[in-house]
Amino acid sequence: MKTVKEVAWVGLGKLGLPMAKRIVEGGFQVRGFDLSAERLDLAQAVNIRAFKDLATAVEACPIVFVSIPDDKALLGLTLGAGELIRHMAPASVLVETSTVSIEASAKVAEAAAARGIHYLRSPVSGNPVAAQNGTLSAMVSGPAQAFESVRPVLETFTAVQSWLGEAEQARYAKLAINLMIAVSAGMLAEALAMSRKGGIAWEDMLQLVSSSAVGSPMVKYKTQPLAQRDFSSTFDCSQMAKDLDLILNCTRTAGVSAPLAAQMRETYSSLIAMGHGGDDYIATVHHTETLSGLPAIEATHDRGDK
């Protein structure tokens, strides 16, 4: 593939837009498409060429990135009414960055191959802040040569690009990572509830956890919002529930025992029923505190409960 100067980006949501913006800042031209006029306006404000027509947006582009919410949106965009694959040029590269099922991804792979399009599964790990800072992690699978051709673009919005194989390996990797995040959120909630019962101040325990051997990047990132009891979403409980459904389907199909995944899916079902579906996934603390008979901490500097 010749040196790429222009790419297309389909899906300018909370993650898609900052990723596309990073590509522009990396010196590439970006064509953007989204069903939302508001998102297109935001794209134009950061020097992305906004298109209202999908076919025109991707026409003759050597690389087309996609960032969408779920299986239904992916299949509708690529194989259904959107007909993205039909509009793409043969020998171009389709880079799909979302968290979707192995089954949906495989359908896209089959359709792309029939059209002579190189298909890269490239889900990313991180949140909108990481996207803005260019520190996402990309898990990539698909043709190795296509990966190498796309890598300079990926490097504009990711800190790490891991090629894992020729098929659906990246999908398994992303679901595995999200399983660990969900279980970590449950584990953290139980640990914090136990420490409150033991009379340890809320902020003291958060600081201790953050600086301890279990102070993962995820835990460190969530320490400050938890200290302030701020559950504004970077990735909400409903989204985590959706991903856990994908994880459980994957583990059933693969014959993997996953009791922790099943338990966390029930936790997030409870959180959604409690009205916390739109809260950040770390709202697991609400669930555990309720079951433990602990009142919610209202003030930022509350010193905990015995």
PLY file of the C-alpha trace (Angstrom):
ply
format ascii 1.0
element vertex 306
property float x
property float y
property float z
element edge 305
property int vertex1
property int vertex2
end_header
0.00 0.00 0.00
1.22 3.49 -0.85
1.86 6.04 1.87
-1.51 6.95 3.36
-2.43 10.62 3.55
-6.20 10.39 4.06
-8.43 8.00 5.99
-12.14 7.78 6.72
-13.69 7.48 10.17
-17.22 6.14 10.62
-18.81 6.70 14.03
-17.83 9.91 15.81
-19.04 9.09 19.31
-17.40 9.51 22.73
-14.39 7.44 21.66
-14.55 7.77 17.89
-14.29 11.55 17.75
-11.20 11.96 19.97
-9.48 9.09 18.15
-10.19 10.69 14.77
-9.00 14.05 16.12
-5.69 12.49 17.14
-5.24 11.22 13.58
-5.71 14.76 12.27
-3.16 16.01 14.79
-0.82 13.29 13.56
-0.73 14.89 10.13
-3.35 12.85 8.27
-6.51 14.09 6.59
-9.68 12.51 7.98
-13.10 12.18 6.41
-15.77 11.73 9.08
-19.25 10.23 8.97
-21.89 9.97 11.68
-25.68 9.80 11.73
-25.75 12.70 14.22
-25.57 16.21 12.80
-24.28 17.40 16.18
-21.34 14.98 16.07
-20.54 16.08 12.52
-20.47 19.70 13.66
-18.06 18.76 16.45
-15.91 16.90 13.92
-15.70 19.91 11.63
-14.60 22.03 14.58
-11.46 19.86 14.92
-10.61 19.87 11.20
-12.27 16.59 10.26
-14.01 16.79 6.88
-17.62 15.95 7.74
-19.77 13.96 5.32
-23.51 13.35 5.59
-23.35 10.52 3.04
-21.53 7.31 3.97
-20.66 6.29 0.41
-19.02 9.64 -0.32
-17.16 9.62 2.98
-15.40 6.31 2.29
-15.08 6.53 -1.48
-11.57 5.54 -2.63
-10.19 5.81 0.93
-7.39 3.27 1.48
-8.23 2.91 5.20
-11.66 3.11 6.84
-11.99 3.07 10.63
-15.24 2.16 12.37
-16.30 2.94 15.95
-19.85 1.88 16.82
-21.73 0.69 19.95
-22.66 -2.97 19.40
-23.27 -5.97 17.13
-26.52 -4.63 15.75
-24.92 -1.34 14.74
-21.90 -3.10 13.22
-23.94 -5.50 11.10
-26.40 -2.79 10.09
-23.55 -0.52 9.04
-21.41 -3.03 7.19
-23.85 -5.62 5.82
-27.29 -4.07 6.22
-28.73 -0.73 5.21
-25.38 1.06 5.51
-23.65 -1.25 3.02
-20.26 0.07 4.09
-18.35 -2.85 2.63
-20.03 -2.43 -0.75
-19.00 1.23 -0.82
-15.35 0.54 0.05
-12.69 0.16 -2.62
-11.27 -3.33 -3.22
-7.85 -3.82 -1.55
-8.63 -1.11 1.04
-8.43 -1.82 4.78
-11.38 -1.88 7.17
-10.31 -1.28 10.79
-13.07 -2.00 13.32
-12.30 -0.58 16.79
-15.39 -1.52 18.82
-16.24 -4.22 21.36
-18.43 -6.71 19.52
-19.00 -10.45 19.48
-16.78 -12.97 17.73
-19.79 -14.11 15.68
-20.64 -10.63 14.36
-17.00 -9.94 13.59
-16.68 -13.21 11.68
-19.65 -12.23 9.46
-17.96 -8.94 8.64
-14.70 -10.77 7.89
-16.46 -13.07 5.42
-18.15 -10.18 3.63
-14.92 -8.17 3.51
-12.98 -11.09 2.04
-15.60 -11.56 -0.69
-15.09 -7.92 -1.67
-11.28 -8.14 -1.56
-11.07 -5.87 1.50
-8.50 -6.44 4.22
-10.22 -6.62 7.62
-8.49 -5.71 10.87
-10.19 -6.27 14.20
-8.71 -3.55 16.39
-10.71 -3.03 19.59
-9.15 -0.52 21.95
-8.77 -0.51 25.72
-9.20 2.79 27.49
-11.65 5.64 27.94
-12.33 9.00 26.28
-9.56 10.68 28.30
-7.05 8.09 27.08
-8.35 8.62 23.55
-7.77 12.38 23.86
-4.26 11.77 25.18
-3.37 9.11 22.60
-2.74 6.48 25.28
-5.26 3.80 24.31
-4.10 0.21 23.76
-5.01 -1.48 20.48
-5.47 -5.24 20.23
-5.24 -6.15 16.55
-5.82 -9.28 14.50
-6.14 -9.81 10.78
-3.67 -9.76 7.88
-0.19 -8.90 9.17
0.67 -6.83 6.11
-2.49 -4.76 6.52
-1.59 -4.18 10.16
1.83 -2.85 9.22
0.29 -0.48 6.67
-2.20 0.86 9.23
0.17 1.01 12.18
1.42 4.60 11.57
-2.21 5.76 11.83
-2.90 3.62 14.91
0.14 5.15 16.59
-1.51 8.58 16.55
-4.16 7.54 19.09
-2.70 4.48 20.84
0.39 3.96 22.98
0.52 0.21 22.31
-0.45 -1.77 19.22
-0.42 -5.55 19.76
-0.87 -7.81 16.72
-2.26 -11.13 17.95
-2.94 -13.25 14.86
-4.75 -13.53 11.55
-8.31 -14.18 12.74
-10.54 -13.19 15.71
-7.84 -13.17 18.40
-8.29 -9.45 19.07
-11.97 -9.98 19.91
-11.11 -12.63 22.49
-8.40 -10.38 23.93
-10.72 -7.38 24.36
-13.42 -9.45 26.03
-10.80 -10.98 28.34
-9.55 -7.53 29.34
-13.08 -6.26 29.98
-13.81 -9.33 32.11
-10.84 -8.44 34.29
-12.03 -4.83 34.57
-15.53 -5.92 35.62
-14.20 -8.35 38.23
-11.76 -5.71 39.50
-14.67 -3.29 39.97
-16.52 -5.91 42.03
-13.44 -6.78 44.05
-12.71 -3.12 44.80
-16.28 -2.51 45.95
-16.16 -5.42 48.41
-12.77 -4.39 49.75
-13.94 -0.81 50.33
-17.12 -1.97 52.08
-15.12 -4.25 54.36
-12.71 -1.47 55.24
-15.61 0.86 56.11
-17.02 -1.80 58.43
-13.59 -1.94 60.05
-13.58 1.78 60.77
-11.07 2.80 58.11
-11.67 6.23 56.61
-12.89 6.12 53.00
-10.09 8.28 51.56
-7.43 6.53 53.65
-8.39 3.14 52.25
-8.52 4.46 48.71
-5.02 5.89 49.10
-3.78 2.62 50.58
-5.26 0.53 47.76
-3.86 2.87 45.12
-0.32 2.66 46.52
-0.40 -1.08 47.26
0.51 -4.12 45.16
-3.03 -4.19 43.75
-2.90 -0.56 42.63
-3.38 -1.27 38.92
-3.69 1.60 36.40
-7.46 1.10 36.52
-7.54 1.37 40.32
-5.29 4.43 40.32
-7.47 6.11 37.69
-10.63 5.51 39.71
-9.25 6.58 43.09
-9.99 10.29 42.71
-13.58 9.93 41.39
-14.30 7.45 44.18
-12.82 9.80 46.78
-15.30 12.43 45.59
-18.13 9.90 45.18
-18.27 10.98 41.56
-19.91 8.33 39.37
-19.99 10.35 36.16
-19.58 7.80 33.43
-16.58 7.09 31.29
-18.06 3.62 30.66
-21.41 3.02 32.30
-23.04 0.05 34.03
-25.34 -0.68 31.09
-22.37 -0.83 28.74
-20.54 -3.17 31.10
-23.62 -5.39 31.27
-23.63 -5.55 27.47
-19.96 -6.54 27.41
-20.52 -9.19 30.07
-23.24 -10.69 27.88
-20.68 -10.91 25.08
-18.15 -12.41 27.48
-20.56 -15.05 28.76
-21.58 -16.00 25.25
-17.92 -16.29 24.31
-17.04 -18.45 27.32
-20.03 -20.74 26.75
-19.10 -21.22 23.11
-15.43 -21.80 23.96
-16.19 -24.12 26.87
-14.56 -21.89 29.49
-15.74 -21.86 33.11
-16.53 -18.25 34.02
-18.38 -18.02 37.34
-16.92 -14.59 38.10
-18.26 -13.22 34.82
-21.72 -14.60 35.65
-21.62 -13.11 39.15
-20.61 -9.69 37.85
-23.38 -9.79 35.25
-25.87 -10.25 38.10
-24.26 -7.35 39.98
-24.69 -5.05 37.01
-28.27 -6.24 36.52
-28.95 -5.18 40.11
-27.27 -1.81 39.58
-29.38 -1.15 36.50
-32.54 -2.10 38.44
-31.46 0.29 41.23
-31.33 3.14 38.72
-27.55 3.20 38.28
-27.43 2.02 34.66
-26.04 5.37 33.49
-23.47 5.62 36.29
-19.85 4.69 35.78
-19.12 0.96 36.03
-17.32 1.55 39.33
-20.77 2.15 40.86
-20.40 -1.45 42.05
-19.73 0.27 45.38
-23.45 1.19 45.53
-24.42 -2.47 45.17
-22.03 -3.74 47.84
-22.81 -0.93 50.28
-26.55 -1.61 49.96
-26.09 -5.35 50.58
-23.79 -4.57 53.52
-26.19 -2.13 55.19
-23.83 0.81 54.74
-25.21 4.28 54.07
-23.89 6.13 51.04
-21.12 8.61 51.79
-22.38 12.05 50.90
-19.49 14.36 51.71
-16.16 14.19 49.91
-14.23 14.16 53.20
-16.45 11.76 55.13
-14.16 9.80 57.46
-15.93 6.44 57.07
-18.16 4.22 59.21
-17.44 1.62 61.81
0 1
1 2
2 3
3 4
4 5
5 6
6 7
7 8
8 9
9 10
10 11
11 12
12 13
13 14
14 15
15 16
16 17
17 18
18 19
19 20
20 21
21 22
22 23
23 24
24 25
25 26
26 27
27 28
28 29
29 30
30 31
31 32
32 33
33 34
34 35
35 36
36 37
37 38
38 39
39 40
40 41
41 42
42 43
43 44
44 45
45 46
46 47
47 48
48 49
49 50
50 51
51 52
52 53
53 54
54 55
55 56
56 57
57 58
58 59
59 60
60 61
61 62
62 63
63 64
64 65
65 66
66 67
67 68
68 69
69 70
70 71
71 72
72 73
73 74
74 75
75 76
76 77
77 78
78 79
79 80
80 81
81 82
82 83
83 84
84 85
85 86
86 87
87 88
88 89
89 90
90 91
91 92
92 93
93 94
94 95
95 96
96 97
97 98
98 99
99 100
100 101
101 102
102 103
103 104
104 105
105 106
106 107
107 108
108 109
109 110
110 111
111 112
112 113
113 114
114 115
115 116
116 117
117 118
118 119
119 120
120 121
121 122
122 123
123 124
124 125
125 126
126 127
127 128
128 129
129 130
130 131
131 132
132 133
133 134
134 135
135 136
136 137
137 138
138 139
139 140
140 141
141 142
142 143
143 144
144 145
145 146
146 147
147 148
148 149
149 150
150 151
151 152
152 153
153 154
154 155
155 156
156 157
157 158
158 159
159 160
160 161
161 162
162 163
163 164
164 165
165 166
166 167
167 168
168 169
169 170
170 171
171 172
172 173
173 174
174 175
175 176
176 177
177 178
178 179
179 180
180 181
181 182
182 183
183 184
184 185
185 186
186 187
187 188
188 189
189 190
190 191
191 192
192 193
193 194
194 195
195 196
196 197
197 198
198 199
199 200
200 201
201 202
202 203
203 204
204 205
205 206
206 207
207 208
208 209
209 210
210 211
211 212
212 213
213 214
214 215
215 216
216 217
217 218
218 219
219 220
220 221
221 222
222 223
223 224
224 225
225 226
226 227
227 228
228 229
229 230
230 231
231 232
232 233
233 234
234 235
235 236
236 237
237 238
238 239
239 240
240 241
241 242
242 243
243 244
244 245
245 246
246 247
247 248
248 249
249 250
250 251
251 252
252 253
253 254
254 255
255 256
256 257
257 258
258 259
259 260
260 261
261 262
262 263
263 264
264 265
265 266
266 267
267 268
268 269
269 270
270 271
271 272
272 273
273 274
274 275
275 276
276 277
277 278
278 279
279 280
280 281
281 282
282 283
283 284
284 285
285 286
286 287
287 288
288 289
289 290
290 291
291 292
292 293
293 294
294 295
295 296
296 297
297 298
298 299
299 300
300 301
301 302
302 303
303 304
304 305
